[in-house]
Amino acid sequence: MEFYCQTLKIKTMKKVIMFFCSLLVFSFIKAQTIEDVQVQPVYSIVRGTSPATPAAYTWGEIANNLQGVNIHLFQSEVKEIYAQQNNYRLAFNLLKTSSFILKLEVRLDGGSWVTLYDDTSVQSVGWYVPPSGQGYNDLGEHTLDVRYYTQSSTSPFLRTYNLRVTPAADKFFRDNTKSTDPNVFTSGNTLTLWENPTLPNAKPIILSEGFDPANDKYAEFNRYRGDYLAEELFKFGYQVYILNYNLGNQNLRNNAAVMHSAIHYISDSLHNGAEVAVAGASMGGIIA
């Protein structure tokens, strides 16, 4: 299996490793691993190919489906962050820059500022547990402001993000294409399941993501944007799996093999050979 990253070099990857280690400095999590890591805004674009043979992909359930959203502060554009209700953590970083964070504050929906970090220079702060009872886990649209100070500036930087909270997923699955190479970052193809809230053992349907060249549209994005569709599918007796491709910009035939493997995994391993319905948006529809 061959992957390469357009923007990450070995030196940068050392920073990435240091970054994930440094997250432990400001961590509210005890004995809990975040497997579902997202990067918003785009930190790097992973390019490459994976096999066009379905048998090359092996799926398994990840016991801990806690979602982590990693926010790269250097880019100033307003980005949308999609988070699972009561099931996400936030991290903030200045990787790939020469700046270091001295102090970092956040506020939700124009409320009071809360200081998350105020100490020596670091390039990352996280994972932050959104507090209960303060709106962070209310379904729907929110505004997240992040204000931070660096060692090279006397005035703070302000970034504003659109936080979208979607219902929490019930299960999380990943295949074997997640890279273990320290010089390459690939997250693997993933399946995220939202079970039918009223019908146990509901029929499975896979919703395939569309063309995603930057790999920044995750399952939570599709669940939130497709909320009406999901609710209608629940009414018709389905449970919803959202398929997110590790390489959203590769040859369609290769991602069709990913889809093929996901169908068989869901049918053979999770639903006793049941038929699996398949649908998708844009490129995902062609693959389906």
C-alpha positions as CSV (number, residue, x, y, z in Angstrom):
1,M,0.0,0.0,0.0
2,E,1.5,3.3,-1.1
3,F,0.9,6.7,0.4
4,Y,2.7,10.0,0.2
5,C,1.9,13.4,1.7
6,Q,2.3,16.5,-0.3
7,T,3.0,19.0,2.4
8,L,4.5,17.0,5.3
9,K,8.2,16.5,5.5
10,I,10.1,14.4,8.1
11,K,11.0,17.5,10.1
12,T,7.4,18.5,10.2
13,M,6.3,15.1,11.1
14,K,8.6,15.2,14.1
15,K,6.6,18.3,15.1
16,V,3.4,16.4,14.7
17,I,4.6,13.6,17.0
18,M,5.7,16.2,19.5
19,F,2.4,17.9,19.1
20,F,0.4,14.8,20.0
21,C,2.7,14.1,22.9
22,S,2.3,17.7,24.1
23,L,-1.4,17.4,24.2
24,L,-1.0,15.3,27.3
25,V,0.3,18.5,29.1
26,F,-3.1,20.0,29.0
27,S,-5.3,17.0,29.0
28,F,-8.6,16.4,30.9
29,I,-8.7,12.8,29.7
30,K,-7.6,10.0,31.9
31,A,-6.8,6.6,30.3
32,Q,-8.8,7.4,27.2
33,T,-7.6,7.5,23.7
34,I,-9.0,9.6,20.9
35,E,-9.1,7.4,17.8
36,D,-11.4,9.6,15.7
37,V,-9.1,12.6,15.1
38,Q,-10.1,15.3,12.7
39,V,-8.1,18.3,11.5
40,Q,-9.9,21.6,11.0
41,P,-9.0,23.8,9.1
42,V,-7.0,21.8,6.6
43,Y,-3.5,21.2,8.0
44,S,-2.2,19.0,5.2
45,I,-3.4,17.3,2.1
46,V,-2.7,13.6,1.9
47,R,-2.3,12.3,-1.6
48,G,-1.7,8.8,-2.9
49,T,-3.5,5.6,-3.8
50,S,-4.8,2.5,-2.1
51,P,-5.6,-0.8,-3.8
52,A,-8.5,-1.3,-6.2
53,T,-9.0,-4.8,-4.7
54,P,-11.7,-5.0,-2.0
55,A,-9.9,-7.9,-0.2
56,A,-7.0,-5.4,0.6
57,Y,-9.2,-3.7,3.2
58,T,-9.8,-5.2,6.6
59,W,-12.4,-3.5,8.9
60,G,-12.8,-3.5,12.7
61,E,-14.7,-1.7,15.4
62,I,-12.8,0.9,17.5
63,A,-14.0,0.5,21.0
64,N,-13.5,4.2,21.8
65,N,-15.3,6.4,19.4
66,L,-14.5,9.7,21.1
67,Q,-14.1,12.4,18.5
68,G,-11.2,14.8,18.6
69,V,-11.2,18.0,16.6
70,N,-7.7,19.5,16.0
71,I,-7.9,23.2,15.1
72,H,-5.0,24.8,13.3
73,L,-5.1,28.5,14.4
74,F,-2.7,30.0,11.9
75,Q,-5.2,30.0,9.1
76,S,-7.6,32.9,9.6
77,E,-10.6,31.9,7.5
78,V,-13.9,31.1,9.1
79,K,-14.3,27.3,9.1
80,E,-17.1,25.0,10.1
81,I,-16.3,22.5,12.9
82,Y,-18.7,19.5,13.2
83,A,-18.8,17.8,16.6
84,Q,-20.7,14.9,18.1
85,Q,-23.0,15.9,21.0
86,N,-21.4,15.0,24.4
87,N,-18.7,13.1,22.5
88,Y,-15.9,15.5,21.4
89,R,-12.7,17.2,22.5
90,L,-11.0,20.3,21.1
91,A,-7.3,21.0,20.6
92,F,-5.6,24.1,19.2
93,N,-2.2,24.3,17.6
94,L,0.2,26.5,15.7
95,L,2.2,23.8,14.0
96,K,4.1,24.5,10.8
97,T,4.6,28.1,12.0
98,S,7.4,29.8,14.0
99,S,4.9,31.1,16.6
100,F,4.2,29.7,20.1
101,I,1.2,30.1,22.3
102,L,1.6,31.9,25.6
103,K,-2.0,32.2,26.5
104,L,-5.2,30.9,24.9
105,E,-8.9,31.7,25.7
106,V,-12.2,30.5,24.2
107,R,-15.8,31.7,24.3
108,L,-19.0,30.3,23.0
109,D,-21.8,32.3,21.3
110,G,-20.4,35.7,22.5
111,G,-20.3,34.7,26.2
112,S,-17.5,35.1,28.7
113,W,-13.9,34.3,27.9
114,V,-12.5,31.2,29.5
115,T,-8.7,30.8,29.8
116,L,-7.5,27.3,28.7
117,Y,-3.8,28.0,28.9
118,D,-1.5,30.7,30.4
119,D,2.0,29.5,30.9
120,T,5.3,29.0,29.0
121,S,5.4,28.9,25.2
122,V,3.8,25.8,23.6
123,Q,2.6,25.1,20.0
124,S,-0.5,23.1,21.1
125,V,-3.2,23.2,23.7
126,G,-5.7,20.4,24.2
127,W,-7.6,18.2,24.5
128,Y,-10.2,20.5,25.9
129,V,-13.4,19.0,27.3
130,P,-16.4,21.2,26.5
131,P,-18.1,22.0,29.8
132,S,-21.6,20.7,30.4
133,G,-24.4,23.2,30.9
134,Q,-22.7,26.0,28.9
135,G,-24.1,25.3,25.4
136,Y,-21.2,23.4,23.9
137,N,-23.2,20.3,23.6
138,D,-26.5,21.9,22.5
139,L,-27.5,20.6,19.0
140,G,-27.3,23.1,16.2
141,E,-25.2,26.1,15.3
142,H,-22.8,27.9,17.5
143,T,-20.0,30.5,17.2
144,L,-16.6,29.5,18.8
145,D,-14.2,32.4,19.3
146,V,-10.5,31.6,20.1
147,R,-8.2,34.3,21.3
148,Y,-4.5,33.6,21.8
149,Y,-1.3,35.5,22.5
150,T,2.2,34.6,21.1
151,Q,5.7,35.4,22.2
152,S,6.2,37.7,19.2
153,S,3.1,39.8,19.5
154,T,1.8,42.2,22.2
155,S,-1.8,42.1,21.0
156,P,-3.9,38.9,20.8
157,F,-5.0,37.1,17.7
158,L,-8.7,36.3,17.3
159,R,-10.2,33.4,15.2
160,T,-13.9,32.7,14.9
161,Y,-15.2,29.2,13.9
162,N,-18.7,28.0,13.2
163,L,-19.3,25.1,15.6
164,R,-22.0,22.6,14.5
165,V,-23.1,20.0,17.0
166,T,-24.7,16.8,15.6
167,P,-26.2,13.8,17.4
168,A,-23.5,11.5,18.8
169,A,-22.7,8.5,16.7
170,D,-23.3,5.0,18.2
171,K,-20.3,3.1,16.8
172,F,-17.1,3.8,14.9
173,F,-15.2,1.5,12.5
174,R,-11.9,1.8,10.7
175,D,-10.0,-0.2,8.2
176,N,-6.3,-1.1,8.0
177,T,-5.2,1.8,5.9
178,K,-4.4,4.0,8.8
179,S,-0.6,4.7,8.5
180,T,1.8,3.7,11.3
181,D,4.7,5.3,9.4
182,P,5.9,8.4,11.4
183,N,6.7,10.2,8.2
184,V,3.1,9.8,6.8
185,F,-0.2,10.8,8.3
186,T,-3.2,8.8,7.1
187,S,-6.3,8.3,9.2
188,G,-7.8,5.2,7.4
189,N,-11.2,4.7,5.8
190,T,-13.9,5.0,8.4
191,L,-17.5,4.0,9.0
192,T,-19.6,5.9,11.5
193,L,-22.9,4.4,12.6
194,W,-26.0,6.3,13.8
195,E,-28.4,3.6,14.9
196,N,-32.1,3.8,14.5
197,P,-33.4,5.5,17.7
198,T,-36.7,3.5,17.8
199,L,-36.1,0.3,15.9
200,P,-33.5,-2.3,17.1
201,N,-31.8,-4.3,14.4
202,A,-32.9,-1.8,11.7
203,K,-31.8,-2.4,8.1
204,P,-28.3,-1.1,7.2
205,I,-27.7,1.6,4.7
206,I,-24.4,3.1,3.7
207,L,-24.2,6.8,2.8
208,S,-21.0,7.5,0.9
209,E,-19.3,10.9,1.1
210,G,-18.7,12.9,-2.1
211,F,-15.5,14.2,-3.7
212,D,-13.3,15.5,-0.9
213,P,-9.9,16.4,-2.3
214,A,-8.8,18.2,0.9
215,N,-10.0,15.4,3.2
216,D,-11.7,17.9,5.5
217,K,-15.3,16.6,5.2
218,Y,-15.9,14.1,8.0
219,A,-18.8,11.8,8.8
220,E,-20.2,14.5,11.3
221,F,-20.3,17.0,8.4
222,N,-22.4,14.6,6.3
223,R,-24.6,13.7,9.3
224,Y,-25.3,17.3,10.1
225,R,-25.8,18.5,6.5
226,G,-27.9,15.4,5.8
227,D,-30.0,15.5,9.0
228,Y,-33.3,15.6,7.2
229,L,-32.3,12.6,5.1
230,A,-31.1,10.6,8.1
231,E,-34.3,11.3,10.0
232,E,-36.3,10.1,7.0
233,L,-34.2,7.0,6.7
234,F,-34.9,6.3,10.4
235,K,-38.6,6.5,9.7
236,F,-38.3,4.0,6.9
237,G,-36.6,1.5,9.2
238,Y,-32.9,2.0,8.5
239,Q,-29.8,2.6,10.5
240,V,-27.2,4.8,8.9
241,Y,-23.5,4.1,8.2
242,I,-21.6,7.1,6.8
243,L,-18.5,6.0,4.8
244,N,-15.6,8.5,4.8
245,Y,-12.7,7.8,2.4
246,N,-9.1,8.1,3.6
247,L,-8.2,9.4,0.1
248,G,-11.1,11.4,-1.0
249,N,-9.4,12.5,-4.2
250,Q,-8.1,9.2,-5.6
251,N,-9.3,7.1,-8.6
252,L,-13.0,6.3,-8.2
253,R,-12.3,2.6,-8.9
254,N,-10.1,2.4,-5.8
255,N,-12.7,4.0,-3.6
256,A,-15.3,1.7,-5.1
257,A,-13.2,-1.1,-3.7
258,V,-13.3,0.5,-0.3
259,M,-17.1,0.7,-0.6
260,H,-17.3,-2.9,-1.8
261,S,-15.2,-4.0,1.3
262,A,-17.4,-1.9,3.6
263,I,-20.6,-3.5,2.2
264,H,-19.3,-7.0,2.9
265,Y,-18.0,-6.1,6.3
266,I,-21.4,-4.7,7.4
267,S,-23.4,-7.5,5.9
268,D,-21.2,-10.5,6.8
269,S,-19.7,-9.4,10.1
270,L,-22.4,-7.1,11.6
271,H,-25.8,-8.1,10.1
272,N,-25.7,-11.8,9.6
273,G,-25.6,-11.6,5.8
274,A,-28.4,-9.0,5.4
275,E,-28.7,-6.9,2.3
276,V,-27.1,-3.5,2.6
277,A,-28.6,-0.5,0.8
278,V,-26.1,2.0,-0.6
279,A,-26.5,5.7,-1.6
280,G,-24.2,8.7,-1.9
281,A,-23.8,12.3,-2.8
282,S,-22.0,13.4,-5.9
283,M,-18.9,11.2,-6.3
284,G,-20.3,8.9,-3.6
285,G,-23.4,8.3,-5.7
286,I,-21.3,7.3,-8.7
287,I,-19.4,4.9,-6.5
288,A,-22.6,3.5,-5.1
